[in-house]
Amino acid sequence: MAKVSIVSMLLSFLMIMGMSSAFTTGPSSSSRTLFAVNSRTLSTTTSLNVFGKKKTAEQKAEEEAKAAMYWAGEWVCKDCGYIYDRSECAGMYFEEQGPGFRCPQCSGPRRRYAKKVGDRVGTTLDGGDAPILIFSFGGLIATIAFGIWATNNL
């Protein structure tokens, strides 16, 4: 009976050890040895390429031509004062952003951005809020006119 319990304990131990390797995140021991063998045979360079590959003259010229197409100054959100930063917005120029773009800080729409020239802020090319304000005041005037007409004629 003691032999049966020792054998069953040994089998249980082996099963547990085999199952625990299924939950490890690293490579298995056999792949570690293969990797170690392969890493010794590979020749490595001293260049780490931490910042990526160097750009060719053609790539630099293409990037400069693209940059020349867009506003070189800053774009500022009129609502919260956030200054558009390409690095925070997928490396895209402000003009490349679609109409669904929102300010990362206050969620203001794209039309609320303006070009900053020196210490002055202008309006965007899409007219800013002028069309909205014109139609809002037009609607207000039409509502008041209708109210006056209705009180006099009804």
Secondary structure, DSSP 8 states (H G I E B T S, - for coil): -HHHHHHHHHHHHHHHHHHHGGG--S--HHHHHHHHHHHHHS---S---TT-----HHHHHHHHHHHHTS--SEEEETTT--B--GGGTTT--GGGS-TT-B-TTT--BGGGEEEEETTEE---TT-TTHHHHHHHHHHHHHHHHHHHHHHHH-
